[in-house]
Amino acid sequence: MPAKIFILGGTGQTGRLIARHLLERSDAIITIASRRLERAEEVAADLGHDRPDRVKAAAVDAADAASLRAALEGQTLLVVAAPTTAHVATVTRAALDAGVDYLDVQISAKKFATLKSLAPEIEAKGLCFITEAGFHPGLPAALVRFAAAHLDSIETATTACYLSIGRDIPFSDAVEELVEIFRSYNAQVFKNGRWTPPGVYQMRKIAFGGDIGTRSCYSMFFEELRPLPDRFPSLRETGFFMAGTHWFTDAVVFPLAFLLLKIVPKATRTIGRLLWWGMTRFQKPPYRTELIVQASGTHAGQKTQFEAAVAHRDAYELTAIPVAAAILQYLEGLRRPGLHMMGHLADPRRLFTDMKRMGVKVRTTVE
Ligand SMILES: NC(=O)c1ccc[n+]([C@@H]2O[C@H](COP(=O)([O-])OP(=O)(O)OC[C@H]3O[C@@H](n4cnc5c(N)ncnc54)[C@H](OP(=O)(O)O)[C@@H]3O)[C@@H](O)[C@H]2O)c1
């Protein structure tokens, strides 16, 4: 029997693409869900024009526990691709009570803490919950594991992201989640065998190569980085760095957003609009999103440098494709009871192979 996948936020930029890739690569039956039934039906009709029996539509509000619980009846997997971290307790409870597996692409410390508190119940119910899916979060740990798979012993693994999305991207409510990241910004990296303090930025020049060149980058912590030193005891250094794209955004817009968060902490929407304006207005080519890992270690007794990069012109594609690729692994037997992060659960070699098939540029270099 084909799996039934319910995509909350299925009409959004990310949700729609996850649905499209899953329709193309699996036999799952997909439900496109959002608060507006008409919009969900429109998207479902578009995605299902040549396979109408595989795409359905549903109206659900993440804030409404009863409607969500009822809608999840009989589903296999709930994919949360909506900026609904404010309702994380309601959404996860609905999945637990309906006995449905769960995957989210959201960026939120509060969401992660809620899921962690539910981990024993998730495991006891034999459900598989996958969190921190997407490209960031999602790919940093997968890239480090990919590098480790090419080395006998891994000593350093720096991950970094270049993001220049262009000027014509429609505003997304998901920017409010970005504001929450700024509010509780964690800049930790693992350096000389220990974690640096959360409030202390690390700056680094990183050579992306090609037309991106070398960029000044600032550190940013993702939960998926935390288990890496335990997983790879030889690892002395790891972390994630975000490349700056324009001096005005880096030197004026971002500091102003931090300041406004202190002075008017409730102005989330306005600060979100400011961040979006800064991130889109001043962007310069090359327009694409690229994530890299630069690792060092040993292989066959030799000092070895390993580098891998994944890139796509469309940042939403680079969010949706790893999610769809991880779901393919889940559908084919990777499902394990408990709470997992995508970057730690998915087999990285298979993940990057499938991502390439779905249109992501993947490059690896070993020296
Ligand atoms: N991990 C990563 O790498 C990564 C990268 C980028 C984005 N993200 C995350 O991806 C998520 C989606 O972002 P996006 O830009 O694709 O969003 P988007 O285009 O703004 O779409 C949002 C979707 O959620 C639905 N929605 C909003 N509130 C809802 C509610 N209360 N109940 C049910 N549905 C609701 C919307 O439909 P209605 O308005 O009709 O309800 C729409 O379908 C966000 O959480 C964002 O932070 C993750």
The ligand as a Gaussian input file, in Angstrom:
#p B3LYP/6-31G(d) Opt

LIG

0 1
 N       15.442000      23.969000       6.765000
 C       15.667000      24.853000       5.811000
 O       16.701000      24.807000       5.144000
 C       14.650000      25.907000       5.492000
 C       14.897000      26.844000       4.487000
 C       13.888000      27.762000       4.161000
 C       12.673000      27.744000       4.851000
 N       12.497000      26.838000       5.862000
 C       11.234000      26.763000       6.611000
 O       10.225000      26.265000       5.728000
 C        8.946000      26.625000       6.252000
 C        8.070000      27.122000       5.097000
 O        8.619000      28.297000       4.551000
 P        8.094000      28.857000       3.143000
 O        8.899000      30.053000       2.825000
 O        7.975000      27.728000       2.178000
 O        6.619000      29.348000       3.562000
 P        5.501000      30.039000       2.667000
 O        5.837000      30.009000       1.223000
 O        5.163000      31.353000       3.310000
 O        4.262000      29.041000       2.864000
 C        3.686000      28.854000       4.096000
 C        2.675000      27.711000       3.986000
 O        2.171000      27.417000       5.291000
 C        0.745000      27.551000       5.296000
 N        0.372000      28.001000       6.633000
 C        0.759000      29.144000       7.253000
 N        0.227000      29.209000       8.489000
 C       -0.501000      28.068000       8.661000
 C       -1.307000      27.540000       9.701000
 N       -1.478000      28.221000      10.870000
 N       -1.885000      26.346000       9.537000
 C       -1.746000      25.653000       8.364000
 N       -1.007000      26.100000       7.335000
 C       -0.405000      27.287000       7.479000
 C        0.458000      28.540000       4.172000
 O       -0.861000      28.444000       3.649000
 P       -2.107000      29.297000       4.248000
 O       -1.645000      30.701000       4.425000
 O       -3.181000      29.114000       3.219000
 O       -2.462000      28.624000       5.533000
 C        1.469000      28.049000       3.141000
 O        0.996000      26.858000       2.546000
 C        9.247000      27.670000       7.341000
 O        9.099000      27.047000       8.580000
 C       10.696000      28.078000       7.093000
 O       11.358000      28.527000       8.227000
 C       13.445000      25.919000       6.160000

